[in-house]
Amino acid sequence: MANKKLKLLYLAHYLEEQTDEQHPKTIQDMIAHLSACGITAERKSLYDDLHLLELYGMDIQKEKSKHFGYYLGVRDFQLPELKLLIDVVQASPFLTKRKSMDLIGKLEQLTSHYGAQQLRRQVYVMNRVRTDNETLYYTVDGINEAINENRKISFQYFDWTIDGERSYRKDGQVYVTNPVALCVERYYYLVAYSAQLQDYRHYRVDRISNLTVLDTPRDPLPQGFDLGEYTKTIFNMFNGDAATVQLQLDPSLINAAVDRFGSDAHMYTAEDGTIHLTAEVEVGPTFFGWVFQFGSKLRILSPQSAVAHFTDWCREVMAQYE
């Protein structure tokens, strides 16, 4: 009796894993599979079971050929969607190689065995600098728990040494703070609010160690916090004073400008064919580094204070090589 109750589950799993449009299965195939699982099934009962699974919501399709074949049609995720998700996992430097492969393996289970084989042929974990912190999953889970339950967290924060060892900041002092959000800007970051400083701080999650969710409630958070604006300011153009700058750039840099400032940035084509762009930035090393990579194709036009600051910064860099 117990095996009969399991029959629908085995049948549903078989359709999910072993069928797709190119690989339909006959009723006889299903009987053989269930028999291998220790479950006897008759042809008529399987027709009823397939109908029940359809009523449950599974998109069971019938292919008319010499023998009737059945396969699972629409799934929660189609192959192109899974490929997109796998590409994101592969490109994430905040995941270890082992964690990346674990996640990819789970994503492959969301399609048929044959679809998983197609995805597997395209899987390669990029040879790039990746985190070595295997506890990242647990840290993220703890931070999410604290945010959802409105509680403070404590942790230690470290930098890497030249020998690949951890060097804890503030001599290993425990940080206690109010978690606000998690965001991804190449790496995974915790955004937290310091009631003492009355300001926000951010921390690389893969450099957080020994995280604990405390019983202490979070301090009241200021109203109107905009995570999008915070990440745009901190991660794109930080370490400087805010200013509205006008840039002159070669037309070939339009894509780079839109990537940096967004498609709503104010741009127009000047008489000489160059592009003039006006944007709000924080004038400092990160902004200068972005400008410098384009060499003579990009120029800061105004304000003069930003031009002077950039010129001084370039001289300081060049002085190291004189």
N, C-alpha and C positions, 0 to 999 in steps of 0.2 A: 504493500500500500504506500509506504514511504517513497519507494522508487517511482511509483506512478505520479506522486505529487511533484517529484523533482523533474519529471519529464519535460514540462513546459520550460523550465529554467535551462535544462541542457539543450533543448531545441533552440531557444532564443540565442544562447551563447554560440551555438553552431552556426546559425545564420549570420550573426555579427562577425564571427571570426573567419569563416570559411567560404562566404559567398560575396559576390558583387556582380555587377552587370556582365562582366566577362567570364565569371565563374559561377553559373547557377548550379544548383544541386537538385537531384531528382528525389522523389519520395523514397526510392530504394536506397539512395545514399544516406538519407536521414535515418532510415530503419537500421542500416548497418552501423552508423555512428552511435545511435542509442543502444544498440546491442553491445557494442564495445564498452559502453558505460554501465552495462549491467541492467539495462532497461528494455523490456520487450515492448514492441509497438506494432500495431496493425495499420495498414494503409488508410482505412476509413477513419480511425481515431486521429491520425496525423492531419488529415484534411480539417477535422474539427479543431485541432490544436493550432494550426496555421490561421484559421479564422479567428480564434480567440486572441492570438498575438496581434492580428490586424486590428481587432476591436480595442486592444490595449494601446495601440498607437504605432506599432512597428510598420514601416512601409515595405511590406512584402510584395514583391513583384513576381509575376508569372511569365516565363518565356515559353512561347509555343514553338516547339521543334518536333523532332521525331519522338522525343520523350519530354514530357512537361518538366520544366526546371524552375526552381524558385530561388530568389535572391533578395537580399536586403537592399532597397533603393536608397532613399534619402536618409542620411545619418546626421547626427548633431554637428559633425565637422566633416567637410569635404576635403579631398586630398590637397588642393591648393591652399586651403586654410591651415591645414596641419603643417604643410611645408613652410608657410610663413611663420608659424609659431616655432617650428624647429630652427629656422634661420635665426630668429631672435635669441633663442637659447644658445645656439652655437656662438653667436657674436657677443654674448654677455661676459665681460671680463670679471664681473663680481661672482661668477659661479666657478667652482673648481671643475677640472675636467671630469672627475668622477660624478659630481652632481649633475653636470650637463648631460652625461650619458644616461644617468638614471632618469632624468626628466624626459629626455628624448624617447627612451624606452616606454615610458608611460603614455606619451603622446601617440606612439605607434599603435598602442592597444586600442585607440579610438577609431581605427579603421580595420578593414579585413586583413587577413594574413598576407594576401597578395599586394594590397596597398602598402602594408608595412614594409614589404620587400622593396617596393619602389622607393619609399622614403629612405630606407636604410642605405640604398646605393648612393644617395645624395648627402649622406651624413659624414661630416668630417669636423672635428673640433679644431677650430682655428689655432694655429701656432702663434699665439700672442700672449702677452703678459696676463696671467690670470691670478685670482686670489688663491691663497693657500689655506684660507680659513674654512675648515669643514663644518664649523658650528653655525654657519650663516643662517641655515634654515631655522634653527632653534632660536636664534637671535631675532629674526624677523617675526617668528610666531609669538615670541614674548612681547615684542614692541606692539604688535597688532592687538594682543590681549590687553595690554596696558591702555592703549588708546580707546578700545571698545568699552573697557570697564572704568575709564576715567581715573587711572591710577598713575603714580610716579614710577620711575624706574631708576635703578642704579647700575653702574657698570664701570669698568676700567677701559681706558683708551690708550692705544699704543701706536708707535711708529716702527718701521723696520730698520734694523741696523745694517751695516755693510756686510755683516756675517750672516744675514738672514734670520737674526734673532729678534724677538720682540723687546722694544724699549718702552716701558710704560710711562706715559706723561705724568707730570707732577709726582714723580717718585712712586707711582702706583696708587695714588690717591683715588678714592672711589668718587665718581661723578654721580650726583643725584639731580634729576631734572624732570621736566614735564614733557612727555612725548606728544607731538602734534600730528605728524604725518610721516609717511615714507614716500620717497620719490626717487626716480631713476634719472640720472644725468651722466650717462656712461657707466658710472658706478651707482650702487645703492646707497642712499643717504637717509639718515634720520634727521628730521627737522624737529627741534625742541625749543621750548620757551623757558628762559631763565627769569624767574620772578625777581631775583636779586639784581640782575642787570636790566630788567625790564626790556629785554630784547630777545631775538631769536638766534639760535646757533644751529649749525649742522655738523653731522659726524658721519664718516664713512662706516657703514654697517659692518663691512668685512674687517674693520680694525677695532671693533667693539668686542670686549672680552668679559666673561663672567657677568652677563646681564641678569638682573633680578627684577621681577615685578613686585613692587612694594605694596603694602596694604594702605599706604598713605594716599589720600585723594590728591589729584592734581590741583595745583594752584589755579585760580580763575584765569582763563586766557583772554587776552584783549579781543574785542569784537572787530569784525571786518578783516581778519587775516586772509590774504589772497595767496595761496600756495603757488599759483602760476606766476604771479608777479615776483614773488620772493625768489623762485628758482631762476627766473629770467635775469634778475638783478645779480644774484649771488654767483651763479654758475656761468653766466655769459660774459658779463663785463663788470668785474668786481675789483676791489682794491683801489678806489679812487673817488673823486668827487663827481656827483651827477652834473651833467652838462648836455646842452643841445649842440651837437656838432654837425657841420656840413662837410661832406666828403665828395671828392671828385674821383670817379672810377672809370676804368676802361669798360666798354660794353660787354666784354667777355666775362666780367665779374658779376653780372646781374644775378646769376644763380647763387653765388656765394653771398651776395648782399641779402637776398631774400631768405636764404637759410639762416642768416644771422639775425636779421631784423624783422622778418616776417613780410608777407605779401602786401601788408597795408602800409609799409614804409613809404614816406613821401619821396618820390623820385621823378626826375624829368630829364629830358635830353637837351643838353646845352648846344649852342650854335656850332661849337667845335666838334660835336659828335660824342663827347664824353657824357657820362651819366652823373648828375648831381643828386645826392641823397642827403636828407636831413633826418637825424635820429637822436633819441635820448640814450646816452651811454654814461658809464662811470669811467672817467678818464684816469687810467692807471695801467699797470703792466700788462694785464690780460687784454685790454683793448689795444694797447700798443703792439703786443705780439700778434694779434689778429691783423692789424694794419700792415705790419712789417713783412708778413709772409707774401704779400702781393707786390713787394718792391715798387718799381716805378709806375705800376698800373693803378695805384691808389694813392691819394693825397688828401691830407686833412686841410681844409680851406679855412675853417673857423670853428670856435673862437681862437683868437691869437694866443690865449693862455694855453690852450690844448696843443697848438702847434709848437710853442716854446717848450712845453713839458715833454712832448714827444721827441723833439730835437735833442734836448738834454739827455733823455733816456738813451737815445741812439749813440750819443757821444760816450756815455758811460760804458755801454756794451763794447763799442769799438776800441775804447782805451785799453781793454784787456788784451787786445791783440797787437797793440803797437809796440 
